[in-house]
């Protein structure tokens, strides 16, 4: 039997496609009087060539794998420049407006300020702050995304160690109205609890009338809600379903109602003349809760309406439809 290895080591070779020609004569490349021996290339390739091929292919596979492995999402900071719009900023980062809004609680899309800093998520999705009693299963179910997606995006090894207030990046999630089934942890005790969604505007106006004072600085201090004026006795309605957690006199707010909507969201209705619900009452969106008045620190009949997230007043205009 012909020893190919020995032959290759001692004789010059020429590679032609899948074949190797081994020159057996000592004459020039014309091979003299003798015919070259033709053998399959795979049998003639040396161990060194095989090793080089393996390394080359391995490198290619690693490069392909690196190309397929997406970069982990992160939160960036963008400082608004003159002439920029929210849509233009979203396009610049290849995300959508909903994604930017979900990262910036107090943002008013219609009132961008030069120099204002925005949190920008590097992928389309939502930034969610963990609430007391929430589990990763609760969060992924509410947003309709996979648990593994959240674990990978946030480098979480043990999902049981989530911390209250921890920010989670939820790639692909939408800041839509979220429904939760009734249970003991549901503080609103209702089959539908609404998470505030600036893009979907989950709350209704609490009454009909004219907005006399918007959210923002007024008379040298922060005005924490919007004022809607109408004649005394005009009905005031629950902006969304929930549970009444306060009904009574509340300092400068006068006769006041506060409703808890779950997920850290509350609404406040101040300066009423008459309260028609009491603390602990379950109310539905659009249900009358009071009559407009001018109690407390007030210059005329109106309702002072606030939206609070985790106790912090935010601009109601971003939530109302």
VOTOR-6650 format. One record per residue (C-alpha): z, y, x; residue in one letter; residue number from 0. Coordinates in steps of 0.2 Angstrom, whole numbers, plus 5000, padded with zeros to 4 digits. Each point is the difference from the previous one (the first is absolute). Layout:
REM residues N
Z Z | Y Y | X X | r A | k NUM
...
This chain:
REM residues 321
Z 5000 | Y 5000 | X 5000 | r X | k 0
Z 4995 | Y 5017 | X 5007 | r X | k 1
Z 5015 | Y 5011 | X 5005 | r X | k 2
Z 4995 | Y 5017 | X 4993 | r X | k 3
Z 5015 | Y 5009 | X 5007 | r X | k 4
Z 4996 | Y 4994 | X 5018 | r X | k 5
Z 4982 | Y 5004 | X 4997 | r X | k 6
Z 5004 | Y 5018 | X 4994 | r X | k 7
Z 5012 | Y 5004 | X 5015 | r X | k 8
Z 4987 | Y 4995 | X 5013 | r X | k 9
Z 4983 | Y 5006 | X 4992 | r X | k 10
Z 4994 | Y 5017 | X 4994 | r X | k 11
Z 4998 | Y 5002 | X 4981 | r X | k 12
Z 4990 | Y 5010 | X 4988 | r X | k 13
Z 5006 | Y 5003 | X 4982 | r X | k 14
Z 4986 | Y 5001 | X 4987 | r X | k 15
Z 5007 | Y 5002 | X 4982 | r X | k 16
Z 5011 | Y 4985 | X 4996 | r X | k 17
Z 4993 | Y 4990 | X 5015 | r X | k 18
Z 5004 | Y 5000 | X 5019 | r X | k 19
Z 4987 | Y 4995 | X 5013 | r X | k 20
Z 5008 | Y 4993 | X 5016 | r X | k 21
Z 4989 | Y 5001 | X 5015 | r X | k 22
Z 5000 | Y 4984 | X 5010 | r X | k 23
Z 4988 | Y 5005 | X 5014 | r X | k 24
Z 5003 | Y 5011 | X 5015 | r X | k 25
Z 4984 | Y 5009 | X 4998 | r X | k 26
Z 4998 | Y 5017 | X 4991 | r X | k 27
Z 5002 | Y 5004 | X 4982 | r X | k 28
Z 4984 | Y 4991 | X 4996 | r X | k 29
Z 5010 | Y 4984 | X 5002 | r X | k 30
Z 4987 | Y 4992 | X 5013 | r X | k 31
Z 4993 | Y 4983 | X 4995 | r X | k 32
Z 5016 | Y 4996 | X 4990 | r X | k 33
Z 5003 | Y 5003 | X 4982 | r X | k 34
Z 5017 | Y 5009 | X 4995 | r X | k 35
Z 5013 | Y 4990 | X 4991 | r X | k 36
Z 5003 | Y 5007 | X 4983 | r X | k 37
Z 5017 | Y 4998 | X 4992 | r X | k 38
Z 5010 | Y 5007 | X 4985 | r X | k 39
Z 5008 | Y 5016 | X 5005 | r X | k 40
Z 5017 | Y 4996 | X 4993 | r X | k 41
Z 5001 | Y 4985 | X 5012 | r X | k 42
Z 4996 | Y 5011 | X 5015 | r X | k 43
Z 5011 | Y 5015 | X 4997 | r X | k 44
Z 5014 | Y 5001 | X 5012 | r X | k 45
Z 5019 | Y 5001 | X 4996 | r X | k 46
Z 4999 | Y 5018 | X 5006 | r X | k 47
Z 4986 | Y 5005 | X 4988 | r X | k 48
Z 5009 | Y 4991 | X 4985 | r X | k 49
Z 5016 | Y 5010 | X 5004 | r X | k 50
Z 4991 | Y 5016 | X 5001 | r X | k 51
Z 4992 | Y 4997 | X 4983 | r X | k 52
Z 5016 | Y 4996 | X 4992 | r X | k 53
Z 5008 | Y 5016 | X 5007 | r X | k 54
Z 4985 | Y 5010 | X 4994 | r X | k 55
Z 5001 | Y 4992 | X 4982 | r X | k 56
Z 5018 | Y 5002 | X 5000 | r X | k 57
Z 4999 | Y 5018 | X 5004 | r X | k 58
Z 4987 | Y 5003 | X 4986 | r X | k 59
Z 5011 | Y 4992 | X 4988 | r X | k 60
Z 5015 | Y 5010 | X 5005 | r X | k 61
Z 4990 | Y 5016 | X 4998 | r X | k 62
Z 4994 | Y 4995 | X 4983 | r X | k 63
Z 5018 | Y 4996 | X 4994 | r X | k 64
Z 5005 | Y 5017 | X 5007 | r X | k 65
Z 4986 | Y 5009 | X 4990 | r X | k 66
Z 5005 | Y 4991 | X 4984 | r X | k 67
Z 5019 | Y 5004 | X 5002 | r X | k 68
Z 5003 | Y 5016 | X 4990 | r X | k 69
Z 5011 | Y 5014 | X 5008 | r X | k 70
Z 5016 | Y 5001 | X 4991 | r X | k 71
Z 5001 | Y 5014 | X 4988 | r X | k 72
Z 5011 | Y 5015 | X 5005 | r X | k 73
Z 5005 | Y 5017 | X 4993 | r X | k 74
Z 4992 | Y 5015 | X 5008 | r X | k 75
Z 5003 | Y 5019 | X 4999 | r X | k 76
Z 4987 | Y 5012 | X 4995 | r X | k 77
Z 5002 | Y 5019 | X 5001 | r X | k 78
Z 4990 | Y 5009 | X 4987 | r X | k 79
Z 4986 | Y 5012 | X 5007 | r X | k 80
Z 4992 | Y 5014 | X 4991 | r X | k 81
Z 4987 | Y 4995 | X 4988 | r X | k 82
Z 5006 | Y 4982 | X 4999 | r X | k 83
Z 5001 | Y 4991 | X 4983 | r X | k 84
Z 5009 | Y 4984 | X 4996 | r X | k 85
Z 4984 | Y 4991 | X 4997 | r X | k 86
Z 4993 | Y 5005 | X 5017 | r X | k 87
Z 5016 | Y 4995 | X 5009 | r X | k 88
Z 4999 | Y 4983 | X 4991 | r X | k 89
Z 4982 | Y 4998 | X 5005 | r X | k 90
Z 5004 | Y 5004 | X 5018 | r X | k 91
Z 5013 | Y 4986 | X 5001 | r X | k 92
Z 4989 | Y 4988 | X 4989 | r X | k 93
Z 5014 | Y 4999 | X 4987 | r X | k 94
Z 5000 | Y 5006 | X 4982 | r X | k 95
Z 5010 | Y 5015 | X 4992 | r X | k 96
Z 5012 | Y 4987 | X 4992 | r X | k 97
Z 5005 | Y 4994 | X 5017 | r X | k 98
Z 5004 | Y 5017 | X 5006 | r X | k 99
Z 5010 | Y 5005 | X 4984 | r X | k 100
Z 5010 | Y 4984 | X 5001 | r X | k 101
Z 5007 | Y 5005 | X 5017 | r X | k 102
Z 5004 | Y 5018 | X 4996 | r X | k 103
Z 5012 | Y 5001 | X 4985 | r X | k 104
Z 5001 | Y 5019 | X 4998 | r X | k 105
Z 4981 | Y 5003 | X 5003 | r X | k 106
Z 4991 | Y 5011 | X 4987 | r X | k 107
Z 4981 | Y 4995 | X 5003 | r X | k 108
Z 4995 | Y 5017 | X 4993 | r X | k 109
Z 5011 | Y 5010 | X 5012 | r X | k 110
Z 4997 | Y 4995 | X 5017 | r X | k 111
Z 5007 | Y 5012 | X 5014 | r X | k 112
Z 4993 | Y 5003 | X 5017 | r X | k 113
Z 5012 | Y 4992 | X 5013 | r X | k 114
Z 5008 | Y 4988 | X 4987 | r X | k 115
Z 5002 | Y 4983 | X 5007 | r X | k 116
Z 4995 | Y 4985 | X 4991 | r X | k 117
Z 5004 | Y 4982 | X 5002 | r X | k 118
Z 4984 | Y 4990 | X 5001 | r X | k 119
Z 4999 | Y 4981 | X 4999 | r X | k 120
Z 4987 | Y 4992 | X 5011 | r X | k 121
Z 4994 | Y 4988 | X 4986 | r X | k 122
Z 4998 | Y 5002 | X 4982 | r X | k 123
Z 5016 | Y 4995 | X 4991 | r X | k 124
Z 5017 | Y 5006 | X 4996 | r X | k 125
Z 5016 | Y 5004 | X 5010 | r X | k 126
Z 5015 | Y 4993 | X 4990 | r X | k 127
Z 5018 | Y 5004 | X 5003 | r X | k 128
Z 5012 | Y 4985 | X 4997 | r X | k 129
Z 5012 | Y 5003 | X 4985 | r X | k 130
Z 5017 | Y 4992 | X 4998 | r X | k 131
Z 4999 | Y 4982 | X 4994 | r X | k 132
Z 4981 | Y 4999 | X 5003 | r X | k 133
Z 4993 | Y 4984 | X 5009 | r X | k 134
Z 4983 | Y 4998 | X 5008 | r X | k 135
Z 4995 | Y 4989 | X 4986 | r X | k 136
Z 5004 | Y 5014 | X 4987 | r X | k 137
Z 4990 | Y 5013 | X 5010 | r X | k 138
Z 4984 | Y 4989 | X 5003 | r X | k 139
Z 5001 | Y 4994 | X 4982 | r X | k 140
Z 5000 | Y 5018 | X 4993 | r X | k 141
Z 4986 | Y 5006 | X 5012 | r X | k 142
Z 4990 | Y 4984 | X 4997 | r X | k 143
Z 4998 | Y 4996 | X 5019 | r X | k 144
Z 5004 | Y 4985 | X 5011 | r X | k 145
Z 5016 | Y 4998 | X 5008 | r X | k 146
Z 4992 | Y 4995 | X 5016 | r X | k 147
Z 4990 | Y 5016 | X 5001 | r X | k 148
Z 5016 | Y 5010 | X 4999 | r X | k 149
Z 5009 | Y 4989 | X 5013 | r X | k 150
Z 4986 | Y 5002 | X 5012 | r X | k 151
Z 4997 | Y 5019 | X 4998 | r X | k 152
Z 5018 | Y 5004 | X 5003 | r X | k 153
Z 5004 | Y 4986 | X 5013 | r X | k 154
Z 5014 | Y 4993 | X 4989 | r X | k 155
Z 5006 | Y 4983 | X 5006 | r X | k 156
Z 5014 | Y 4998 | X 4988 | r X | k 157
Z 4997 | Y 5007 | X 4982 | r X | k 158
Z 5018 | Y 4998 | X 4995 | r X | k 159
Z 5005 | Y 5014 | X 5012 | r X | k 160
Z 4992 | Y 5015 | X 4991 | r X | k 161
Z 5010 | Y 5016 | X 5001 | r X | k 162
Z 5002 | Y 5012 | X 4986 | r X | k 163
Z 4989 | Y 5015 | X 5004 | r X | k 164
Z 4989 | Y 4990 | X 5011 | r X | k 165
Z 4982 | Y 5006 | X 4999 | r X | k 166
Z 4987 | Y 4986 | X 4998 | r X | k 167
Z 4982 | Y 5002 | X 5002 | r X | k 168
Z 4991 | Y 4991 | X 4986 | r X | k 169
Z 4981 | Y 4998 | X 5005 | r X | k 170
Z 4988 | Y 5000 | X 4985 | r X | k 171
Z 5014 | Y 5004 | X 4987 | r X | k 172
Z 4997 | Y 5013 | X 4987 | r X | k 173
Z 5013 | Y 5013 | X 4995 | r X | k 174
Z 4997 | Y 4996 | X 4981 | r X | k 175
Z 5012 | Y 4998 | X 4986 | r X | k 176
Z 5011 | Y 4985 | X 5003 | r X | k 177
Z 5007 | Y 4990 | X 4986 | r X | k 178
Z 5016 | Y 4990 | X 5003 | r X | k 179
Z 5007 | Y 4987 | X 4988 | r X | k 180
Z 5017 | Y 5003 | X 4992 | r X | k 181
Z 5015 | Y 4993 | X 5010 | r X | k 182
Z 5018 | Y 5005 | X 5006 | r X | k 183
Z 4993 | Y 5010 | X 5014 | r X | k 184
Z 4989 | Y 5010 | X 4989 | r X | k 185
Z 5010 | Y 5016 | X 4997 | r X | k 186
Z 4989 | Y 5006 | X 4986 | r X | k 187
Z 5002 | Y 4984 | X 4991 | r X | k 188
Z 4982 | Y 5001 | X 4994 | r X | k 189
Z 4986 | Y 4988 | X 5001 | r X | k 190
Z 4990 | Y 5014 | X 5009 | r X | k 191
Z 5007 | Y 5011 | X 5014 | r X | k 192
Z 4988 | Y 5012 | X 5007 | r X | k 193
Z 4999 | Y 5004 | X 5019 | r X | k 194
Z 4994 | Y 5018 | X 5003 | r X | k 195
Z 4982 | Y 5000 | X 5005 | r X | k 196
Z 4993 | Y 5017 | X 5004 | r X | k 197
Z 4982 | Y 4994 | X 5000 | r X | k 198
Z 5002 | Y 4991 | X 4983 | r X | k 199
Z 5011 | Y 5014 | X 4992 | r X | k 200
Z 5013 | Y 4988 | X 4991 | r X | k 201
Z 5010 | Y 5013 | X 4991 | r X | k 202
Z 4996 | Y 5010 | X 4984 | r X | k 203
Z 5004 | Y 5019 | X 4998 | r X | k 204
Z 5017 | Y 5001 | X 4991 | r X | k 205
Z 4995 | Y 5013 | X 4988 | r X | k 206
Z 4986 | Y 5011 | X 4994 | r X | k 207
Z 5000 | Y 5018 | X 5007 | r X | k 208
Z 4996 | Y 5012 | X 5014 | r X | k 209
Z 5005 | Y 4997 | X 5018 | r X | k 210
Z 5009 | Y 5016 | X 5004 | r X | k 211
Z 5007 | Y 4995 | X 5017 | r X | k 212
Z 4993 | Y 4986 | X 5012 | r X | k 213
Z 5008 | Y 4989 | X 5013 | r X | k 214
Z 5004 | Y 5009 | X 5016 | r X | k 215
Z 5008 | Y 5016 | X 5007 | r X | k 216
Z 5005 | Y 5013 | X 4987 | r X | k 217
Z 5011 | Y 5015 | X 5003 | r X | k 218
Z 5004 | Y 4995 | X 5017 | r X | k 219
Z 5005 | Y 4982 | X 4997 | r X | k 220
Z 4993 | Y 4983 | X 4995 | r X | k 221
Z 4996 | Y 4997 | X 4982 | r X | k 222
Z 5002 | Y 4982 | X 4998 | r X | k 223
Z 4989 | Y 4997 | X 4984 | r X | k 224
Z 4988 | Y 5008 | X 4988 | r X | k 225
Z 5005 | Y 5011 | X 4986 | r X | k 226
Z 4990 | Y 4998 | X 4983 | r X | k 227
Z 5003 | Y 5013 | X 4987 | r X | k 228
Z 4999 | Y 4998 | X 4981 | r X | k 229
Z 5010 | Y 5006 | X 4985 | r X | k 230
Z 5018 | Y 4995 | X 4998 | r X | k 231
Z 5001 | Y 4983 | X 4992 | r X | k 232
Z 4983 | Y 4993 | X 5006 | r X | k 233
Z 5002 | Y 4981 | X 5003 | r X | k 234
Z 5003 | Y 4994 | X 5018 | r X | k 235
Z 4994 | Y 4982 | X 5003 | r X | k 236
Z 5004 | Y 4987 | X 5013 | r X | k 237
Z 4986 | Y 5001 | X 5013 | r X | k 238
Z 5001 | Y 4981 | X 5003 | r X | k 239
Z 5010 | Y 4985 | X 4994 | r X | k 240
Z 5017 | Y 4997 | X 5007 | r X | k 241
Z 5019 | Y 5002 | X 4998 | r X | k 242
Z 5010 | Y 5016 | X 4996 | r X | k 243
Z 5012 | Y 5002 | X 5015 | r X | k 244
Z 5007 | Y 5017 | X 4995 | r X | k 245
Z 5001 | Y 5010 | X 4984 | r X | k 246
Z 5011 | Y 5015 | X 5000 | r X | k 247
Z 5003 | Y 5017 | X 5008 | r X | k 248
Z 4995 | Y 5001 | X 5018 | r X | k 249
Z 5004 | Y 5017 | X 5008 | r X | k 250
Z 4985 | Y 5011 | X 5001 | r X | k 251
Z 4989 | Y 4987 | X 4991 | r X | k 252
Z 5010 | Y 5003 | X 4984 | r X | k 253
Z 4998 | Y 4986 | X 4988 | r X | k 254
Z 4991 | Y 4987 | X 5010 | r X | k 255
Z 4993 | Y 4982 | X 4999 | r X | k 256
Z 4996 | Y 4989 | X 5015 | r X | k 257
Z 4990 | Y 4984 | X 4999 | r X | k 258
Z 4999 | Y 4986 | X 5012 | r X | k 259
Z 4983 | Y 4991 | X 5001 | r X | k 260
Z 5005 | Y 4987 | X 5014 | r X | k 261
Z 4994 | Y 4999 | X 5018 | r X | k 262
Z 5009 | Y 5016 | X 5004 | r X | k 263
Z 4991 | Y 5011 | X 4988 | r X | k 264
Z 5009 | Y 5012 | X 4988 | r X | k 265
Z 4995 | Y 5015 | X 4989 | r X | k 266
Z 5011 | Y 5014 | X 4995 | r X | k 267
Z 4998 | Y 5012 | X 4984 | r X | k 268
Z 5010 | Y 5016 | X 5000 | r X | k 269
Z 5005 | Y 5015 | X 4989 | r X | k 270
Z 4999 | Y 4990 | X 4984 | r X | k 271
Z 5007 | Y 5007 | X 4984 | r X | k 272
Z 5004 | Y 4982 | X 4992 | r X | k 273
Z 5001 | Y 4983 | X 5008 | r X | k 274
Z 4994 | Y 4986 | X 4988 | r X | k 275
Z 5004 | Y 4985 | X 5012 | r X | k 276
Z 5016 | Y 4995 | X 5009 | r X | k 277
Z 5004 | Y 4992 | X 5017 | r X | k 278
Z 4995 | Y 4982 | X 5000 | r X | k 279
Z 4986 | Y 5002 | X 4988 | r X | k 280
Z 4984 | Y 4990 | X 5003 | r X | k 281
Z 4985 | Y 5012 | X 4997 | r X | k 282
Z 4981 | Y 4997 | X 5000 | r X | k 283
Z 4987 | Y 5012 | X 5007 | r X | k 284
Z 4997 | Y 5014 | X 4987 | r X | k 285
Z 5016 | Y 4997 | X 4990 | r X | k 286
Z 5009 | Y 5016 | X 4996 | r X | k 287
Z 5016 | Y 5003 | X 5010 | r X | k 288
Z 5004 | Y 5018 | X 4997 | r X | k 289
Z 4995 | Y 5017 | X 4992 | r X | k 290
Z 4995 | Y 5014 | X 5011 | r X | k 291
Z 5013 | Y 5014 | X 5003 | r X | k 292
Z 5006 | Y 5013 | X 5013 | r X | k 293
Z 5017 | Y 4993 | X 5005 | r X | k 294
Z 5007 | Y 5002 | X 5017 | r X | k 295
Z 4992 | Y 5012 | X 5013 | r X | k 296
Z 4984 | Y 5004 | X 4989 | r X | k 297
Z 4991 | Y 5016 | X 4995 | r X | k 298
Z 4992 | Y 4993 | X 4985 | r X | k 299
Z 4996 | Y 4983 | X 4991 | r X | k 300
Z 4992 | Y 4988 | X 5011 | r X | k 301
Z 5002 | Y 4983 | X 5008 | r X | k 302
Z 5003 | Y 4998 | X 5018 | r X | k 303
Z 4992 | Y 4983 | X 5005 | r X | k 304
Z 5003 | Y 4991 | X 5016 | r X | k 305
Z 4994 | Y 4984 | X 5008 | r X | k 306
Z 5012 | Y 4993 | X 5013 | r X | k 307
Z 4997 | Y 4986 | X 5013 | r X | k 308
Z 5015 | Y 4992 | X 5007 | r X | k 309
Z 5009 | Y 5016 | X 4995 | r X | k 310
Z 4988 | Y 5012 | X 5008 | r X | k 311
Z 4990 | Y 5012 | X 4988 | r X | k 312
Z 4981 | Y 4999 | X 5003 | r X | k 313
Z 4986 | Y 5009 | X 4992 | r X | k 314
Z 4998 | Y 4994 | X 4982 | r X | k 315
Z 4982 | Y 5006 | X 5000 | r X | k 316
Z 4996 | Y 4986 | X 5011 | r X | k 317
Z 5006 | Y 4987 | X 4987 | r X | k 318
Z 4995 | Y 5007 | X 4983 | r X | k 319
Z 4985 | Y 4997 | X 4990 | r X | k 320
